[in-house]
Amino acid sequence: MSSTISGQTQGFDALVSGQAAVMQAAATPVAPLDFTVGSVLRAIAEGSAWIGLWLQGLILQVLTLTRAATSNGSDLDSWMADFTVTRIAATPAVGEVTFARYTPSQLAVITPGVTVTTGDGTQVFSVIADTTNASWNAAADQYQIPVGVTSIPVTVQANTPGTAGNVAAGQISLLSSPISGVDTVVNPAALGGGADAESDTALRARFANFINTRSLSTTAAVGYAVSAVPGVMSWSITDNYDFNGAYDPGSLYVVVDDGSGNPPSSLISAVSAAVDATVGCGIRFSVFPPQSVGAAVTMTLATQAGYDHPTAVSAVVSALTSYINGLTVGQSLAYLKLAQLAFNATPAVIGVTPYTLNGGTADLAAGSQQVIRVSSMSVS
């Protein structure tokens, strides 16, 4: 007796009819078997079919877990772990807020851990230590607002990692709890650097690059090494030239950004270590933060009757800021894109003229060493 496995899954009806056909063929020519609804043989065949479906489902589940192409979430992570590849974790947004007060008659202190929130209460940020801040008192482990000073900038970090923490300027406006001697808080500039955890699709694509760049000192291999550093959002690689543009064979430099336009020195060091472990012996390399190119946008909106104009302005400002501050290293900003973003931000907008980009109507270009970020935003 032999059988053939087609590799195709079968449904309930196919399993029942298949059993009936086999049993009927085996009983011929004795007598036709009864497979009518309610018969014993029909019940046995249907019961067997349900068990077959269950076993078939278990087999399919096992098959999906044994392949990166069909695994998801934690199953994909465990599959990648066998090859020492790990998912890039989410990173929190970081930036500055300004704590201010109306009466500067006494010393006020702000300690790490103090929280502030956006106006709608959806995003929470915590004060973190920043030894480079002039108002930070290392001995007392706190920020201090001296007598006579009405406000100071303080560094905060989103409590929840991810892009949701990349809020536009002015969105942080609430003190989560009272701070003695402090009355208001606001973020004068957008917060950046927040990134979501690497998606399953992105992880699979990076794994392919991982396999294709093993033991290779190529641009693709260096690019993979840079992309695998947590916090890296975009980068550029230039070989055989130094940062100043002079021809320098046997060298390369990397420009890397974390989405803020001003990545911390710790990220530069981490990328340097990754590149050093990838390039060939004798290859000289350097890693630099990007040069920020300011984008100053002015725009006057026309809104439809029945819509709140200030609300429309806020939506457009948020859309423009999010897009521009999300540009990658070397990515230019198209002038006409600004109008498209404004119209897409809210149905209230019916006109966006006049508007300018850095005082003109031309695209704003960015080189391989540059990243474009908002320098000013005036929308009315």
Helices and strands as residue ranges (DSSP letters): H 12-27, H 40-65, H 73-81, E 94-100, E 108-110, E 115-118, E 124-127, E 136-137, E 142-145, E 151-158, G 163-165, E 172-175, E 184-186, H 200-212, H 219-227, E 234-241, E 247-257, H 265-276, E 284-288, E 291-299, E 302-303, H 309-324, H 335-345, E 349-351, E 355-357, E 370-379
